[in-house]
Amino acid sequence: MKLKTLIKTAIGLALMLIICAIIFSVTGVTLFAYITLGAMVVMVALLALFNKCPYCGKHFGTLNANVIVTKHCPHCGRWLDI
């Protein structure tokens, strides 16, 4: 998975998480609480599996602007195909 795709997916899941949490707090329907927990699990799994360099295998850490702007791995220095 490319880094841009991962970032867009993480942002989409975060928005879904926020919306479901707000709906749960307003309505009290537990289905939205379960959807929120599921979105959190999926987001953590995506970041744990795909937020790493394809060459050296080290994790980037947080998805910050440094990796996106420079487009290279902070550990091994190889250019990333973003």
Residue pairs with C-beta under 8 A, 6 or more apart in sequence:
1 9
1 46
1 50
2 81
2 82
3 63
3 67
3 68
3 80
3 82
4 82
6 46
6 47
6 50
6 51
6 63
7 63
7 68
9 46
10 43
10 46
10 47
10 63
13 39
13 42
13 43
13 46
14 43
16 35
16 39
17 36
17 39
17 40
17 43
20 32
20 33
20 35
20 36
20 39
21 32
21 36
23 29
23 32
24 30
24 32
24 33
24 36
47 63
51 59
51 60
51 63
52 58
52 59
52 60
53 60
53 73
53 75
53 76
53 78
53 80
54 80
54 81
55 73
55 76
55 78
56 73
56 75
56 76
56 78
58 73
58 75
58 76
60 67
60 73
60 74
66 74
67 73
67 74
67 80
68 82
71 79
71 80
71 82
72 78
72 79
72 80
73 80
